[in-house]
């Protein structure tokens, strides 16, 4: 299936559920029925789940996503502006700017991002205590990173908003650098350590559920709740590792080529994890023909 076909179906799915939510919300305003409220909550959960699925589908088809930007930028723009899937699509556009860089450049740029973010954090703490309009000259002298952000006598709330936007952009830049081959294992190894610790906790929690099943409903419910929480955190970090690997397909490919790949005993936990992460390949010429046929109707 073409990525565009998947996204169109996802948009229709979300549109259908949003329409159902609007009908239910209108009913709920007339009749405060708790069952209607539960139905609305279920629909919201389904929409959130679909957004997560869209996120992963784009990463699995990152080559095709790049090709859409290259060959059909107007079509991609339409997807960005779609009421149902636009936000999900837009959140992944920054990955199209990724390009692995030499180790020295990556290290220097990441250090600069860290330095600037630290300044923004300090400036934000300082500004929260400020009363009235911001004295731009004095604050930019203390925090040079604010020079392009703070204008003369800017309102405090506007200044804080500008800092938040700048920090968000710096986080994006930081991830683009971290995804480089020389730095990517920093976040990957950190998350794998967390996954390992949670796997140990999950084993203990599973054993506790078995013991609690003989102790009564309350004990079992508590044990199951604990297990669910651990499994949820572990799943979150596993998704993070999967997304990072998919964001740099060339690194993932090289990781799978390592000699230890064939030996379960010698392979690292990251190498073992990567075995199950397989992005979809793209045959560009065939894809272009399919896209042209689709657009032609």
PyMOL commands that set and color helices and strands:
alter all, ss='L'
color gray80, all
select helices_A, chain A and resi 3-30+34-60+62-71+73-80+86-90+93-97+103-128+136-142+144-146+156-178+184-212+217-247+249-257+259-262+269-274+284-296
alter helices_A, ss='H'
color red, helices_A
deselect
rebuild
show_as cartoon
